[in-house]
């Protein structure tokens, strides 16, 4: 793959992953138009692009992520302590259980875990469908129109006030389901999950933060699954260099996109993205039928 194509795909991934316009859909469209073909390394290339944007999330939200990791270990510790207390209580000792979910960050951790479960299930069930959809430019065209509808809904949703302590696990499951459905190319993951968060009454800033951080387990899982087959891939040195450059570009542009999105969320103006998705969707559908 030429370096300029790798740079272009890195820019598209970094921008479209966090702006609500679907990175997967744009990658399918651009690859079709530019005739990008990496044979059996195509999936690996896409995963590495997602790794770049994953790095951007860690940089942008490192303070929150570090706190969540610490509290996650504390949750595990309290669960084991409560298990021991249960045993000792059975032996007649009067001990009190530890309250496990006692801080906002612990609740945040549990919400992300709950959201990840339906995402993983849907991802496994739809894996063959998603793989087939990534080879048909018509699918992202149609799905971009669906994304436009979601963004229109988000633009008209009532302003919520819920933060981690007020959010419920049923709502987290619903948002995780939305993320699972957004694995289809053209359905924006961030747009879909932010819309779901807003409809659940989440605070605007928390909705965006939750949308981005909840993607970490799903993307990290996909990266690990793909990297285990790294030795079986047949990529030449030029493709490896292009892949590395695209990953770095995706990380840099992704970080800038996160910063932009966090500023834009204050006004909750998604209608511009909705119009863009309609135009891009119609263009893609037209390209499919008339090219």
N, C-alpha and C positions, 0 to 999 in steps of 0.2 A: 504494500500500500504506500503511495506517495506520502511524504511528510505533510504536505498541505492538506490532504484529506484527513489525516489523523488529527491535525490541529483543528480543522473545521468540526469534526465529530466531537472532539473534546470540548470545544466551545458550546456546541449544541447541547451536549449532555450536562455540562455545568450550569448552563442557563435554564434549560427546560426542566431539569430535575426539581428545581426549587420554585421557579415561576410556574404557575398552574397551567401549563400548556402541553404537558406530556413529553418527557424525554424519549421514552421508548417509541412513541408514535413518530416523532420527528426523526429519530435514527433510522427507522424502517423506510420512511419517505426519502430521506437524503441518500441512504445507501442504494435505494432503487434508482433514483435519478442519476447518481454519480457512478452507478454500476460497481459498487464496492463489494468484493467477494473475497472472503478469507477462508473459504472452504470449511473444514471442520474447526477452525479457530475463531469463527464468528461469534459463537457464544462466549468464548473466553475473552474476546475483545470487549464485548458488551459488559461482562462482569468486571473487567478491569476499569472500565469507565465508571461503573457504579462504585468501585473501590475508591476512585478519585473523589467522587462526591461524598462518600462516607467519611473520608479524611476531612473534607470541608466541614461536615457536621461536628466532628470531634473538635476541630479548631474553634468553630463558632460557639459551641455550647460546652466547652470543656469544663467550666466551673460546675455546671449542672450535672454533667455526665460523671465527673469525678465524685461528686456528692452522692449521686445515685448508686455508683459502684460500692462506695463505703457503706451506705445504708443497706444495700443488698446483702452484703456480708453480715451486717448486724441482724438483718431479718433471719438469715440462716442460723446465726448463733442463738437468737431468741427462740427459734423453733426447736432447736436441740435442747435448750434449757427447759422449755416447757415440756418436752418429752420426758426429761429426767424428773421434773417436778411431778408429772403424772404418775411415774413409777413410785416416787417417794410418798405421794399422797395415798396410793394404794396400800402402802406399807404403814399408813397411819399418821404420817407427819403432816402437820398443818402448814402448808406452803402455798403462797399465792402465785398464780401464773403471771408471766410477763405480758404486758400489752404489746403485741408485735407491731401493729401498724399505728404508731403514735406520733409520727411527724409527716409533714407534707411530702417530703422526698421519699419516705417509705411508701406512702400511698401512690406517688408517682411511679415508683418501681413496679408496684403490683398492677397498676393500670396498664403499663406497657406490656407486662407479662400476659395479662388477660387479652389484650389486643393482638398479641403475636399468635395466640393459639388459632383463632379462625383464619388469620392470614396464612399461616402455614398449611392448614387443612385445605383451604381453597387452592393454594399454590400447587399442592400435590395433585389434587383432583383435576385441575385444569391445565396441568403441565403440557399434555399433548396438544390441547386446543391452543394454548399460548404459543407453543413452538410453531404450529401450523399458521397461526395468525401473523407471526413475524415474517412470514414469507409472502404475504398478500397485502399489497399496498391499499387495497380497498378497505380492509378492516380498520386501520388507523384513521382513515378518512371518516368513516361512520362513527368511530369512537370519539373522534375530536368533536363531533356535533353533540355527542352525549356529554362530553366534558363542558362544552359551552352551556348546556342546560344546567349542569351542576353549579357552574360559576354564577349564572344568573340567579339561581336559588340562594347561593351564598351572599350575593350582593343585596338581596332583599330579606335575609334572615334577621330576626330581632337580635339586638345586642345582648349577649349573655354576660354573666358575672362569675360563673363557676371556675374554680381553680382546683388543684388536686384534692383537697380535703372535701370539697362539695361534689366532685365527680363520682359517678357510680360505676360499678363493674359491668352492669348491663350495657351502659353507654359505651364503655371501653370495648366490649365485645362487638357492638354495632359498628364502631369506628374501625376495628380490626377487620370486620367483614368487608367494609368499604375498601380498605387497603388491599384485601385479597382480590376483590373484583377489579381493582385498578392495575392488576398485573397485565391486563389486556392492553396491547399497544394502542395508544391514542387516548386512553382514559388516564387523565393526569392523576398520579398518586397523591401529590400534594393538594391539588384542587379538590379531589374527591374526599380526602380525609379532613381537610380544613372545613369543607362544607358540612361533613358529618359532625365535626366538633361544634361548629356554630349552631347547627340544628339541635344539638344536645345541650345548648345553653352555655358553652364554654366561653370564658373571657377571650377576647380577640387575640391578645398577645400569647396567652397560654395555648390557644388553639393552634397557632403556627408552630410554637415550640414543641408541642406534643406531636404534631404531624411529622416534624422532622426527626425528632428523637425516636419515635416509635418505629421508624424505618430501619434503625440500626440492626436489630436482631434479624430481620428479614434479609437485608442486604448482606450482612456478615455471614449468614447461613448459606446464601447463594454463592458467595465468594469462596467459602471453605469447600463446598461441594464441587465447585468447578476446579479449584486448585488441586484437589486430590487426583484429578485426571490430567494434570499438567504434563506428565511425562509421555502420555499417549498422544499429545498434540504434535502436529508436524508444522511448526512455524519456523520460517527462516529468520536469519538475523535481522533483515530489514523490517520484517513484520514485528519483531520483538521491540525494535527501536521505536517504530511507529506507535506501538501499543503503550510503551512507557511514556512517550511524549504526550499522547492523548490523555493518559491517566493524570499526569501533572497538570495539564491544561484544564481538565475537568475539575480538579481540586481547586485551582486558583479561581476559575470563573464561578464555580459552585459557591465558594466562600463569599465572593462579591454579590452573588445572587441572593444568598441568605441575608446579608446585610440590607440589601435593597428591599427584600420581602418583609423584613421586620419593620422597616420604616413605612412601607406602603400599607401594612395591616392596620395602622392606626386609623386610616380613613375608610378602610373596608370597601375599596373601590375595585371590584373584580369585573365590572362590565366591559372594560377595555380588553381584558384577556378573553372574555366570553366572545366578543365580536371577532377577535383574532382567530379563535378556534373555529368559529363558523366559516370564516374566509378560508382558512387553511384546510378545513375539512372538505369544503366544496371544491377547492382547487385539487385536492388529492383524489376525490371521487371522479372529477372531470379528467384528471390525468390518467386514471385507471381505464376509463371507457374510451378515451380519444387518443391516447398515445400509441 
